[in-house]
């Protein structure tokens, strides 16, 4: 059995992935890093189950940059997946329908579940409130985004983008990676935060991402992050 959860609606796809994973006993689940080599995963798949009649192998990637997806050796093996083993992929973004990986899954009639983006309000007022120190407005805008079913992982991604822009500006105000339009707004925000504080927030955001992907509630983790920034 081969299953893929993917698409821009990261919150929904993540919830479905975790629900699917929960159908297996913890001892039956083997989590593999996204950079796993084909030889390693094929050896794992060929090993007889030690804890029961079924095993679930999972590979998770937010970026979709998984070497296995371009490895013909691995893709050619998928039709011969051992009985009693299942493999499930969760991909946040970057998968193209024209890719060899997607064509292979379609040809195998794998369980491919796409989660399309839901329309919701703009995240930029929230970002402005978050980093301007207006905690009340940040909470208000975050609640509004959640009520409009804005994707929690998209919000997290946009916070990461904003922090990277700020750090880039602090390291090199003339960086070509920053538009002339954005430079003035970044300059105003950067005056509020020393570089060490921005770096600490970026590390904290990575922890928020890890905790959310480990079964935590993304919206709850976002509220905690707002408190970290404006606490």
Residue frames as a rotation matrix with the C-alpha (Angstrom) as fourth column:
UNK 1
0.578 0.816 0.000 0.00
0.816 -0.578 0.000 0.00
0.000 0.000 -1.000 0.00
UNK 2
-0.646 -0.754 0.123 1.34
0.760 -0.650 0.012 3.40
0.071 0.102 0.992 -1.02
UNK 3
0.538 0.833 -0.132 -0.23
0.843 -0.532 0.079 6.65
-0.005 -0.154 -0.988 0.18
UNK 4
-0.646 -0.700 0.306 0.66
0.704 -0.701 -0.117 10.26
0.296 0.140 0.945 -0.48
UNK 5
0.531 0.695 -0.485 -0.64
0.794 -0.608 -0.003 13.34
-0.297 -0.384 -0.874 1.33
UNK 6
-0.621 -0.783 0.035 0.33
0.741 -0.572 0.351 16.60
-0.255 0.244 0.936 -0.36
UNK 7
0.127 0.632 0.764 -0.83
0.795 -0.526 0.303 20.05
0.593 0.569 -0.570 -1.43
UNK 8
-0.515 -0.419 0.748 -0.83
0.094 -0.895 -0.436 23.67
0.852 -0.154 0.500 -0.24
UNK 9
0.475 0.678 0.561 -3.43
-0.588 -0.229 0.775 23.10
0.654 -0.698 0.290 2.49
UNK 10
-0.442 -0.843 -0.308 -0.72
-0.306 0.464 -0.832 21.93
0.843 -0.274 -0.463 4.89
UNK 11
-0.583 0.246 0.775 -2.87
-0.805 -0.042 -0.592 21.95
-0.113 -0.968 0.222 8.01
UNK 12
0.501 0.863 0.057 -5.49
-0.832 0.499 -0.242 19.61
-0.237 0.074 0.969 6.58
UNK 13
0.500 -0.363 -0.786 -2.98
-0.390 0.716 -0.579 17.30
0.773 0.596 0.217 4.92
UNK 14
-0.599 -0.772 0.214 -0.96
-0.501 0.153 -0.852 17.13
0.625 -0.617 -0.478 8.14
UNK 15
-0.256 0.596 0.761 -4.01
-0.901 0.137 -0.411 16.23
-0.349 -0.791 0.502 10.22
UNK 16
0.758 0.565 -0.324 -5.01
-0.650 0.690 -0.319 13.49
0.043 0.452 0.891 7.78
UNK 17
0.098 -0.826 -0.555 -1.46
-0.377 0.485 -0.789 12.14
0.921 0.287 -0.264 7.71
UNK 18
-0.730 -0.392 0.559 -1.29
-0.635 0.086 -0.768 11.95
0.254 -0.916 -0.312 11.51
UNK 19
0.170 0.880 0.443 -4.73
-0.896 0.326 -0.303 10.33
-0.411 -0.345 0.844 11.64
UNK 20
0.712 0.018 -0.702 -3.61
-0.498 0.718 -0.487 7.74
0.496 0.696 0.520 9.10
UNK 21
-0.303 -0.939 -0.164 -0.38
-0.403 0.282 -0.871 7.09
0.864 -0.198 -0.463 11.01
UNK 22
-0.487 0.159 0.859 -2.32
-0.871 -0.018 -0.491 6.65
-0.062 -0.987 0.148 14.28
UNK 23
0.621 0.752 -0.221 -4.11
-0.774 0.633 -0.016 3.63
0.128 0.181 0.975 12.79
UNK 24
0.350 -0.606 -0.714 -0.87
0.062 0.776 -0.628 1.68
0.935 0.176 0.309 13.23
UNK 25
0.897 -0.145 -0.418 0.64
0.438 0.154 0.886 0.65
-0.064 -0.977 0.201 16.54
UNK 26
0.761 -0.631 -0.151 3.72
-0.596 -0.771 0.222 2.73
-0.256 -0.079 -0.963 17.44
UNK 27
0.009 -0.798 0.603 5.94
-0.269 0.579 0.770 -0.36
-0.963 -0.169 -0.209 17.19
UNK 28
0.262 0.177 0.949 4.78
0.742 0.592 -0.315 -0.88
-0.617 0.787 0.024 13.61
UNK 29
0.987 0.142 0.072 5.77
0.157 -0.798 -0.582 2.61
-0.025 0.586 -0.810 12.42
UNK 30
0.063 -0.997 0.035 9.22
0.883 0.072 0.464 3.26
-0.465 0.002 0.885 10.96
UNK 31
0.911 0.222 -0.348 9.94
0.093 -0.932 -0.350 6.97
-0.402 0.286 -0.870 10.36
UNK 32
0.166 -0.857 0.488 12.62
0.956 0.261 0.132 7.59
-0.241 0.445 0.863 7.75
UNK 33
-0.105 -0.258 -0.960 14.41
0.123 -0.962 0.245 10.91
-0.987 -0.092 0.133 7.11
UNK 34
0.795 0.542 -0.272 13.73
-0.152 -0.256 -0.955 12.60
-0.587 0.800 -0.121 3.77
UNK 35
0.291 -0.765 -0.575 17.33
-0.957 -0.217 -0.194 12.08
0.024 0.606 -0.795 2.66
UNK 36
0.269 -0.129 0.954 17.19
-0.323 0.922 0.215 8.30
-0.907 -0.366 0.207 3.14
UNK 37
-0.573 -0.550 -0.607 19.12
-0.776 0.125 0.619 6.45
-0.264 0.826 -0.498 0.43
UNK 38
0.278 0.719 -0.638 17.30
-0.883 0.453 0.126 3.96
0.379 0.528 0.760 -1.79
UNK 39
-0.311 -0.479 -0.821 19.53
-0.152 0.878 -0.454 1.07
0.938 -0.016 -0.346 -0.64
UNK 40
-0.977 -0.100 0.191 18.69
-0.194 0.022 -0.981 1.76
0.094 -0.995 -0.040 3.01
UNK 41
-0.277 0.948 0.159 14.93
-0.880 -0.183 -0.438 1.96
-0.386 -0.261 0.885 2.56
UNK 42
0.261 0.350 -0.900 14.81
-0.738 0.673 0.048 -1.12
0.622 0.652 0.434 0.32
UNK 43
-0.653 -0.545 -0.526 16.75
-0.039 0.718 -0.695 -3.08
0.756 -0.434 -0.490 2.92
UNK 44
-0.866 0.381 0.323 14.30
-0.415 -0.188 -0.890 -1.93
-0.279 -0.905 0.321 5.58
UNK 45
0.035 0.942 -0.333 11.31
-0.995 0.003 -0.098 -2.85
-0.091 0.335 0.938 3.42
UNK 46
0.078 -0.077 -0.994 12.67
-0.514 0.851 -0.107 -6.31
0.854 0.519 0.027 2.74
UNK 47
-0.891 -0.435 0.131 13.22
-0.311 0.375 -0.873 -7.05
0.331 -0.819 -0.469 6.43
UNK 48
-0.311 0.802 -0.510 10.55
0.524 0.592 0.612 -9.29
0.793 -0.076 -0.605 7.91
UNK 49
0.227 0.475 0.850 8.24
-0.458 -0.719 0.523 -7.47
0.860 -0.508 0.054 10.37
UNK 50
-0.736 -0.579 -0.351 9.42
0.076 0.444 -0.893 -7.92
0.673 -0.684 -0.283 13.94
UNK 51
-0.942 0.317 0.114 6.39
-0.221 -0.327 -0.919 -6.55
-0.254 -0.890 0.377 15.77
UNK 52
-0.067 0.982 0.177 3.39
-0.139 0.166 -0.976 -7.82
-0.988 -0.090 0.125 13.86
UNK 53
0.090 0.179 0.980 1.89
0.786 0.591 -0.180 -8.56
-0.611 0.787 -0.087 10.45
UNK 54
0.697 0.218 0.684 2.08
0.635 -0.632 -0.445 -4.96
0.335 0.744 -0.579 9.21
UNK 55
-0.183 -0.708 -0.682 4.62
0.781 -0.526 0.337 -2.15
-0.597 -0.471 0.649 9.15
UNK 56
0.858 0.443 0.259 4.23
0.513 -0.718 -0.471 1.46
-0.023 0.537 -0.843 8.06
UNK 57
-0.301 -0.953 -0.037 7.19
0.918 -0.300 0.260 3.37
-0.259 0.045 0.965 6.65
UNK 58
0.783 0.602 -0.157 6.81
0.559 -0.791 -0.248 7.15
-0.274 0.106 -0.956 6.66
UNK 59
-0.469 -0.852 0.234 8.76
0.882 -0.438 0.174 9.86
-0.046 0.288 0.957 4.85
UNK 60
0.632 0.682 -0.367 7.95
0.688 -0.712 -0.137 13.50
-0.355 -0.166 -0.920 5.57
UNK 61
-0.562 -0.798 0.217 9.20
0.813 -0.485 0.322 16.53
-0.152 0.358 0.921 3.64
UNK 62
0.200 0.616 -0.762 8.00
0.366 -0.768 -0.525 20.09
-0.909 -0.174 -0.380 3.81
UNK 63
-0.182 -0.396 -0.900 9.97
-0.564 -0.708 0.425 21.17
-0.806 0.585 -0.095 0.74
UNK 64
0.856 0.511 0.078 9.34
-0.258 0.553 -0.792 18.12
-0.448 0.658 0.605 -1.43
UNK 65
0.341 -0.824 -0.453 13.08
-0.853 -0.068 -0.517 17.87
0.395 0.563 -0.726 -2.16
UNK 66
0.497 -0.081 0.864 13.40
-0.490 0.796 0.356 14.15
-0.716 -0.600 0.356 -1.53
UNK 67
-0.449 -0.776 -0.442 16.21
-0.820 0.161 0.550 12.35
-0.356 0.609 -0.709 -3.41
UNK 68
-0.658 0.227 0.718 14.13
0.169 0.974 -0.153 9.16
-0.734 0.021 -0.679 -3.54
UNK 69
0.373 0.906 -0.197 11.53
0.019 -0.220 -0.975 10.92
-0.927 0.360 -0.100 -5.69
UNK 70
0.561 -0.249 -0.790 14.09
-0.813 -0.345 -0.468 11.07
-0.156 0.905 -0.396 -8.52
UNK 71
-0.498 -0.779 0.381 15.71
-0.726 0.615 0.308 7.71
-0.474 -0.123 -0.872 -7.88
UNK 72
0.063 0.546 -0.835 14.61
-0.907 0.380 0.180 5.29
0.415 0.746 0.520 -10.62
UNK 73
-0.726 -0.384 -0.571 15.98
-0.122 0.889 -0.442 2.34
0.677 -0.251 -0.692 -8.60
UNK 74
-0.906 0.422 0.038 13.55
-0.029 0.026 -0.999 3.17
-0.422 -0.906 -0.011 -5.78
UNK 75
-0.227 0.875 -0.427 10.63
-0.858 -0.388 -0.338 4.02
-0.462 0.289 0.839 -8.07
UNK 76
-0.227 0.087 -0.970 11.04
-0.718 0.658 0.227 0.79
0.658 0.748 -0.087 -10.03
UNK 77
-0.931 -0.198 -0.305 10.87
0.050 0.760 -0.647 -1.10
0.360 -0.618 -0.698 -6.73
UNK 78
-0.704 0.652 0.281 7.54
-0.661 -0.456 -0.596 0.35
-0.260 -0.605 0.752 -5.57
UNK 79
0.134 0.815 -0.563 5.36
-0.873 0.367 0.323 -2.09
0.469 0.448 0.761 -7.57
UNK 80
0.028 -0.225 -0.974 7.09
0.104 0.970 -0.221 -4.93
0.994 -0.095 0.051 -5.68
UNK 81
-0.289 -0.085 0.954 6.41
-0.833 -0.469 -0.294 -3.54
0.472 -0.879 0.064 -2.20
UNK 82
-0.911 -0.133 -0.391 6.40
0.017 0.934 -0.358 -6.53
0.413 -0.333 -0.848 0.20
UNK 83
0.099 0.984 -0.150 3.05
0.137 0.136 0.981 -7.76
0.986 -0.118 -0.122 1.42
UNK 84
0.470 0.145 -0.870 2.37
0.858 0.156 0.490 -6.52
0.207 -0.977 -0.051 4.93
UNK 85
-0.495 -0.667 -0.556 4.31
0.722 -0.672 0.163 -3.28
-0.483 -0.321 0.815 4.41
UNK 86
0.641 0.658 0.395 2.92
0.764 -0.592 -0.254 0.16
0.067 0.465 -0.883 3.64
UNK 87
-0.571 -0.807 -0.150 4.69
0.805 -0.586 0.089 3.38
-0.160 -0.070 0.985 2.79
UNK 88
0.610 0.791 0.045 3.19
0.792 -0.606 -0.075 6.83
-0.032 0.081 -0.996 3.26
UNK 89
-0.568 -0.757 0.325 4.60
0.780 -0.620 -0.082 10.17
0.263 0.207 0.942 2.13
UNK 90
0.605 0.647 -0.465 3.69
0.700 -0.710 -0.078 13.59
-0.380 -0.279 -0.882 3.51
UNK 91
-0.489 -0.737 0.468 4.87
0.870 -0.448 0.204 16.45
0.059 0.507 0.860 1.32
UNK 92
-0.111 0.428 -0.897 4.21
0.494 -0.759 -0.423 20.10
-0.862 -0.490 -0.127 2.03
UNK 93
0.702 0.292 -0.649 5.04
-0.334 -0.670 -0.663 21.67
-0.629 0.682 -0.373 -1.30
UNK 94
-0.145 -0.884 -0.444 7.15
-0.795 -0.163 0.585 21.39
-0.589 0.438 -0.679 -4.44
UNK 95
-0.449 0.020 0.893 5.56
0.283 0.952 0.121 18.31
-0.847 0.307 -0.433 -6.01
UNK 96
-0.454 0.268 -0.850 4.85
-0.814 -0.513 0.273 18.64
-0.363 0.816 0.451 -9.72
UNK 97
0.525 0.745 0.412 2.25
-0.440 0.652 -0.617 16.48
-0.728 0.143 0.670 -11.43
UNK 98
0.815 -0.237 -0.529 4.73
-0.498 0.182 -0.848 16.05
0.297 0.954 0.031 -14.29
UNK 99
-0.069 -0.911 0.408 7.44
-0.993 0.104 0.063 14.60
-0.100 -0.400 -0.911 -12.03
UNK 100
-0.418 -0.191 -0.888 8.53
-0.441 0.897 0.014 10.99
0.794 0.398 -0.459 -12.40
UNK 101
-0.998 0.045 0.040 7.50
-0.019 0.396 -0.918 10.34
-0.057 -0.917 -0.394 -8.79
UNK 102
-0.344 0.936 -0.074 3.91
-0.608 -0.282 -0.742 11.51
-0.716 -0.210 0.666 -9.36
UNK 103
0.027 0.327 -0.945 3.64
-0.956 0.284 0.070 9.64
0.291 0.902 0.320 -12.66
UNK 104
-0.755 -0.375 -0.537 4.84
-0.222 0.918 -0.329 6.47
0.617 -0.129 -0.777 -10.94
UNK 105
-0.878 0.460 0.133 2.30
-0.064 0.161 -0.985 6.79
-0.474 -0.873 -0.112 -8.13
UNK 106
-0.077 0.887 -0.455 -0.51
-0.867 -0.284 -0.408 7.47
-0.492 0.364 0.791 -10.59
UNK 107
-0.176 -0.041 -0.984 0.45
-0.788 0.604 0.116 4.47
0.590 0.796 -0.139 -12.70
UNK 108
-0.892 -0.208 -0.401 0.41
0.057 0.829 -0.557 2.26
0.449 -0.520 -0.727 -9.59
UNK 109
0.097 0.986 0.133 -3.02
0.068 -0.140 0.988 3.63
0.993 -0.086 -0.080 -8.63
UNK 110
-0.710 -0.420 -0.565 -1.58
0.606 0.045 -0.794 4.66
0.359 -0.906 0.223 -5.28
UNK 111
0.389 0.829 -0.401 -3.77
0.919 -0.317 0.236 6.45
0.069 -0.460 -0.885 -2.75
UNK 112
-0.695 -0.645 0.317 -2.89
0.655 -0.750 -0.091 10.04
0.297 0.144 0.944 -3.70
UNK 113
0.361 0.835 -0.415 -4.65
0.932 -0.340 0.126 12.66
-0.036 -0.432 -0.901 -1.59
UNK 114
-0.581 -0.525 0.622 -4.26
0.607 -0.789 -0.100 16.26
0.543 0.319 0.777 -2.67
UNK 115
0.147 0.563 -0.813 -5.22
0.911 -0.397 -0.110 19.10
-0.385 -0.725 -0.572 -0.32
UNK 116
-0.078 -0.117 0.990 -5.91
0.757 -0.654 -0.018 22.27
0.649 0.748 0.140 -2.26
UNK 117
-0.915 -0.387 -0.115 -5.40
0.376 -0.711 -0.595 25.71
0.148 -0.587 0.796 -0.79
UNK 118
0.119 0.957 -0.265 -8.32
0.992 -0.124 -0.001 27.28
-0.034 -0.263 -0.964 1.03
UNK 119
-0.124 -0.082 0.989 -9.09
0.386 -0.922 -0.028 30.93
0.914 0.378 0.146 0.42
UNK 120
0.397 0.209 -0.894 -8.52
0.916 -0.145 0.374 33.07
-0.052 -0.967 -0.249 3.47
UNK 121
0.996 0.050 -0.074 -7.47
0.053 -0.998 0.043 36.54
-0.071 -0.046 -0.996 4.54
UNK 122
0.457 -0.878 0.143 -4.04
-0.105 -0.213 -0.971 38.05
0.883 0.429 -0.190 4.09
UNK 123
0.569 -0.343 -0.747 -1.38
0.792 0.473 0.386 37.13
0.221 -0.812 0.541 6.61
UNK 124
-0.242 -0.816 0.525 0.56
0.615 -0.548 -0.567 40.39
0.751 0.185 0.634 6.24
UNK 125
0.275 0.341 0.899 -1.42
-0.450 -0.781 0.434 42.46
0.849 -0.524 -0.062 8.80
UNK 126
0.990 0.056 -0.130 -0.70
0.075 0.571 0.818 39.72
0.120 -0.819 0.561 11.33
UNK 127
0.279 -0.960 -0.032 3.03
0.904 0.274 -0.327 39.78
0.322 0.063 0.945 10.50
UNK 128
-0.177 -0.314 0.933 3.12
0.135 -0.947 -0.292 43.56
0.975 0.075 0.210 10.89
UNK 129
0.622 0.491 0.610 1.37
-0.528 -0.312 0.790 43.41
0.578 -0.814 0.065 14.26
UNK 130
0.887 -0.291 -0.358 3.52
0.424 0.820 0.385 40.52
0.182 -0.493 0.851 15.47
UNK 131
0.045 -0.999 -0.002 6.83
0.969 0.044 -0.244 42.26
0.244 0.009 0.970 14.85
UNK 132
-0.123 -0.042 0.991 5.73
0.073 -0.997 -0.033 45.79
0.990 0.068 0.126 15.74
UNK 133
-0.950 -0.285 -0.126 5.11
0.115 0.054 -0.992 44.75
0.289 -0.957 -0.018 19.34
UNK 134
-0.398 0.887 0.234 1.32
-0.902 -0.425 0.075 45.09
0.166 -0.181 0.969 19.15
UNK 135
-0.985 -0.084 0.150 0.42
-0.123 0.953 -0.275 41.89
-0.120 -0.290 -0.950 20.95
UNK 136
-0.277 0.958 0.075 -3.32
-0.099 0.049 -0.994 42.56
-0.956 -0.283 0.082 21.09
UNK 137
0.319 0.369 -0.873 -3.49
-0.863 -0.268 -0.429 43.14
-0.392 0.890 0.233 17.33
UNK 138
-0.612 -0.614 -0.498 -1.32
-0.755 0.642 0.136 40.08
0.236 0.459 -0.856 16.67
UNK 139
-0.854 0.368 0.367 -3.67
0.074 0.785 -0.615 37.87
-0.515 -0.498 -0.698 18.69
UNK 140
0.070 0.946 -0.318 -6.71
-0.315 -0.281 -0.907 39.44
-0.947 0.164 0.278 17.02
UNK 141
0.135 -0.072 -0.988 -5.33
-0.986 -0.108 -0.126 38.93
-0.098 0.992 -0.086 13.52
UNK 142
-0.867 -0.476 -0.146 -4.20
-0.483 0.875 0.020 35.38
0.119 0.088 -0.989 14.27
UNK 143
-0.552 0.754 0.357 -7.66
0.088 0.478 -0.874 34.46
-0.829 -0.451 -0.330 15.61
UNK 144
0.292 0.674 -0.678 -9.21
-0.622 -0.405 -0.670 35.99
-0.727 0.618 0.301 12.49
UNK 145
-0.290 -0.495 -0.819 -6.92
-0.943 0.295 0.155 33.96
0.165 0.817 -0.552 10.20
UNK 146
-0.974 -0.070 0.216 -7.74
-0.134 0.945 -0.299 30.74
-0.183 -0.320 -0.930 12.06
UNK 147
-0.197 0.978 0.063 -11.47
-0.038 0.056 -0.998 31.43
-0.980 -0.199 0.026 11.88
UNK 148
0.419 0.285 -0.862 -11.09
-0.813 -0.305 -0.496 31.99
-0.404 0.909 0.104 8.13
UNK 149
0.842 -0.107 0.528 -9.38
0.138 0.990 -0.019 28.58
-0.521 0.090 0.849 7.98
UNK 150
0.589 -0.755 -0.290 -6.06
-0.746 -0.370 -0.554 30.01
0.311 0.542 -0.781 6.95
UNK 151
0.679 -0.383 -0.627 -3.44
0.242 0.922 -0.301 27.28
0.693 0.053 0.719 6.83
UNK 152
0.961 -0.277 0.008 -1.46
-0.083 -0.260 0.962 27.20
-0.265 -0.925 -0.272 10.08
UNK 153
0.264 -0.914 0.307 1.68
0.710 0.400 0.579 25.89
-0.652 0.065 0.755 8.44
UNK 154
0.228 -0.134 0.964 1.41
0.807 -0.529 -0.264 28.63
0.545 0.838 -0.012 5.81
UNK 155
0.923 0.114 0.366 1.31
-0.098 -0.854 0.512 31.23
0.371 -0.508 -0.777 8.60
UNK 156
0.705 -0.707 0.062 4.37
0.169 0.252 0.953 29.62
-0.689 -0.661 0.297 10.16
UNK 157
0.138 -0.648 0.749 6.14
0.974 0.224 0.015 29.65
-0.177 0.728 0.662 6.79
UNK 158
0.484 0.113 0.867 5.38
0.467 -0.872 -0.147 33.35
0.740 0.477 -0.475 6.33
UNK 159
0.972 -0.225 0.073 6.73
-0.174 -0.473 0.864 34.17
-0.160 -0.852 -0.498 9.80
UNK 160
0.365 -0.879 0.307 9.92
0.577 0.472 0.666 32.31
-0.731 -0.066 0.680 8.85
UNK 161
0.198 -0.236 0.951 10.10
0.925 -0.276 -0.261 34.27
0.324 0.932 0.164 5.60
UNK 162
0.824 0.179 0.537 9.70
0.061 -0.971 0.230 37.59
0.563 -0.157 -0.811 7.44
UNK 163
0.829 -0.557 0.049 12.39
-0.079 -0.030 0.996 36.67
-0.554 -0.830 -0.069 9.98
UNK 164
0.184 -0.778 0.600 14.77
0.872 0.411 0.266 35.62
-0.454 0.474 0.754 7.18
UNK 165
0.429 0.031 0.903 14.16
0.635 -0.721 -0.277 38.96
0.642 0.692 -0.329 5.46
UNK 166
0.963 -0.038 0.268 14.94
-0.209 -0.733 0.647 40.80
0.172 -0.679 -0.714 8.70
UNK 167
0.589 -0.788 0.179 18.10
0.235 0.378 0.895 38.82
-0.774 -0.485 0.408 9.34
UNK 168
0.185 -0.492 0.851 19.27
0.983 0.091 -0.161 39.33
0.001 0.866 0.500 5.76
UNK 169
0.673 0.128 0.729 18.71
0.252 -0.966 -0.063 43.08
0.695 0.226 -0.682 6.15
UNK 170
0.941 -0.313 0.129 20.60
-0.235 -0.328 0.915 43.15
-0.244 -0.891 -0.382 9.47
UNK 171
0.358 -0.845 0.397 23.54
0.571 0.534 0.623 41.23
-0.738 0.004 0.674 8.01
UNK 172
-0.767 -0.578 0.279 23.63
0.552 -0.372 0.746 43.26
-0.328 0.726 0.604 4.79
UNK 173
-0.077 0.806 -0.587 21.21
0.148 -0.573 -0.806 46.22
-0.986 -0.149 -0.075 4.39
UNK 174
-0.105 -0.015 -0.994 22.15
-0.852 -0.514 0.098 46.47
-0.513 0.858 0.041 0.69
UNK 175
-0.630 -0.152 0.762 21.50
0.047 0.972 0.232 42.81
-0.776 0.182 -0.604 -0.07
UNK 176
-0.802 0.324 -0.501 20.04
-0.580 -0.225 0.783 42.28
0.141 0.919 0.368 -3.58
UNK 177
-0.772 0.528 -0.353 17.67
0.512 0.846 0.147 39.76
0.377 -0.067 -0.924 -1.99
UNK 178
-0.257 0.670 -0.697 15.68
0.711 -0.357 -0.606 42.65
-0.655 -0.651 -0.385 -0.49
UNK 179
0.079 0.378 0.922 13.53
0.907 -0.411 0.090 44.87
0.413 0.830 -0.376 -2.66
UNK 180
-0.830 -0.368 0.420 13.80
0.235 -0.913 -0.334 48.65
0.506 -0.178 0.844 -2.37
UNK 181
0.021 0.934 0.356 10.14
-0.370 -0.323 0.871 48.69
0.929 -0.150 0.339 -1.33
UNK 182
0.705 0.311 -0.637 10.73
0.340 0.640 0.689 46.26
0.623 -0.702 0.345 1.54
UNK 183
-0.269 -0.947 -0.178 13.95
0.655 -0.044 -0.754 47.86
0.706 -0.319 0.632 2.74
UNK 184
-0.527 0.078 0.846 12.28
-0.395 -0.904 -0.163 50.82
0.753 -0.420 0.507 4.47
UNK 185
0.567 0.799 0.201 9.76
-0.592 0.226 0.773 48.67
0.572 -0.558 0.601 6.36
UNK 186
0.583 -0.434 -0.687 12.47
0.545 0.836 -0.065 46.20
0.602 -0.336 0.724 7.40
UNK 187
-0.469 -0.801 0.372 14.61
0.280 -0.534 -0.798 49.07
0.838 -0.270 0.475 8.64
UNK 188
-0.101 0.525 0.845 11.83
-0.742 -0.605 0.287 50.23
0.662 -0.598 0.451 10.96
UNK 189
0.873 0.453 -0.183 11.25
-0.252 0.739 0.624 46.74
0.418 -0.498 0.759 12.37
UNK 190
0.312 -0.841 -0.441 14.98
0.558 0.538 -0.631 45.97
0.769 -0.049 0.638 12.71
UNK 191
-0.341 -0.434 0.834 15.40
-0.339 -0.770 -0.540 48.93
0.877 -0.467 0.115 15.08
UNK 192
0.492 0.644 0.586 13.25
-0.797 0.063 0.601 47.05
0.350 -0.763 0.544 17.60
UNK 193
0.982 -0.033 0.187 15.33
-0.034 0.938 0.346 43.87
-0.186 -0.346 0.920 17.62
UNK 194
0.061 -0.995 -0.076 19.04
-0.855 -0.091 0.511 43.18
-0.515 0.034 -0.856 18.04
UNK 195
-0.072 -0.147 -0.986 20.36
-0.832 0.554 -0.022 40.50
0.550 0.819 -0.163 15.70
UNK 196
-0.941 -0.336 -0.032 20.78
-0.255 0.771 -0.583 38.05
0.221 -0.541 -0.812 18.59
UNK 197
-0.460 0.853 0.247 17.07
-0.405 0.046 -0.913 38.39
-0.790 -0.520 0.324 19.40
UNK 198
0.304 0.548 -0.779 16.05
-0.941 0.044 -0.336 37.74
-0.150 0.835 0.529 15.78
UNK 199
-0.434 -0.550 -0.714 18.32
-0.625 0.754 -0.201 34.69
0.649 0.358 -0.671 15.64
UNK 200
-0.946 0.121 0.300 16.78
-0.193 0.533 -0.824 33.39
-0.259 -0.837 -0.481 18.87
UNK 201
-0.039 0.994 -0.097 13.27
-0.646 -0.099 -0.757 33.88
-0.762 0.033 0.647 17.47
UNK 202
0.135 0.034 -0.990 14.21
-0.940 0.320 -0.117 32.05
0.313 0.947 0.075 14.29
UNK 203
-0.831 -0.457 -0.317 15.51
-0.313 0.855 -0.413 29.10
0.460 -0.244 -0.854 16.31
UNK 204
-0.707 0.638 0.306 12.33
-0.259 0.168 -0.951 29.17
-0.658 -0.751 0.047 18.40
UNK 205
0.158 0.780 -0.605 10.25
-0.919 -0.108 -0.380 29.11
-0.362 0.616 0.699 15.24
UNK 206
-0.331 -0.357 -0.873 12.07
-0.670 0.741 -0.049 25.97
0.664 0.569 -0.485 14.10
UNK 207
-0.996 0.001 0.086 11.16
-0.066 0.635 -0.770 24.39
-0.055 -0.773 -0.633 17.42
UNK 208
-0.251 0.964 -0.091 7.54
-0.609 -0.231 -0.759 25.41
-0.752 -0.135 0.645 16.86
UNK 209
0.098 0.220 -0.971 7.67
-0.965 0.258 -0.039 23.70
0.242 0.941 0.238 13.48
UNK 210
-0.734 -0.457 -0.503 9.14
-0.334 0.887 -0.318 20.50
0.592 -0.065 -0.803 14.96
UNK 211
-0.878 0.418 0.231 6.59
-0.126 0.263 -0.956 20.37
-0.461 -0.869 -0.179 17.78
UNK 212
0.000 0.914 -0.406 3.70
-0.838 -0.222 -0.499 20.90
-0.546 0.340 0.765 15.35
UNK 213
0.084 -0.037 -0.996 4.94
-0.845 0.527 -0.091 18.14
0.528 0.849 0.013 13.06
UNK 214
-0.872 -0.413 -0.261 5.35
-0.199 0.788 -0.582 15.82
0.446 -0.456 -0.770 16.04
UNK 215
-0.412 0.809 -0.420 1.64
0.760 0.559 0.331 15.83
0.502 -0.183 -0.845 16.75
UNK 216
-0.659 0.155 -0.736 1.22
0.484 -0.661 -0.573 19.23
-0.575 -0.734 0.361 18.38
UNK 217
0.440 0.867 0.234 -1.64
0.825 -0.287 -0.487 21.54
-0.355 0.407 -0.841 17.40
UNK 218
-0.342 -0.666 0.663 -0.24
0.884 -0.467 -0.014 24.08
0.319 0.581 0.749 14.91
UNK 219
0.273 0.511 0.815 -2.64
0.222 -0.858 0.464 26.85
0.936 0.055 -0.348 15.98
UNK 220
0.964 0.034 -0.265 -1.79
0.267 -0.059 0.962 26.40
0.017 -0.998 -0.066 19.67
UNK 221
0.147 -0.988 -0.045 1.92
0.928 0.121 0.352 26.48
-0.342 -0.094 0.935 18.80
UNK 222
-0.206 -0.162 0.965 1.41
0.666 -0.746 0.017 29.73
0.717 0.646 0.261 16.85
UNK 223
0.765 0.516 0.385 -0.24
0.045 -0.639 0.768 31.37
0.643 -0.570 -0.512 19.86
UNK 224
0.743 -0.571 -0.350 2.73
0.550 0.223 0.804 30.29
-0.381 -0.790 0.480 21.98
UNK 225
-0.182 -0.855 0.486 5.08
0.981 -0.190 0.033 31.85
0.064 0.483 0.873 19.45
UNK 226
0.254 0.350 0.902 3.18
0.308 -0.913 0.268 35.16
0.917 0.210 -0.339 19.54
UNK 227
0.992 0.121 -0.048 3.65
0.074 -0.224 0.972 35.14
0.107 -0.967 -0.231 23.30
UNK 228
0.339 -0.939 -0.057 7.38
0.865 0.287 0.411 34.44
-0.370 -0.188 0.910 22.84
UNK 229
-0.245 -0.423 0.872 7.76
0.800 -0.597 -0.064 37.43
0.548 0.682 0.485 20.50
UNK 230
-0.154 0.314 0.937 5.67
-0.133 -0.946 0.296 39.84
0.979 -0.079 0.187 22.54
UNK 231
0.446 0.353 -0.822 5.85
0.659 0.492 0.569 38.32
0.605 -0.796 -0.013 26.01
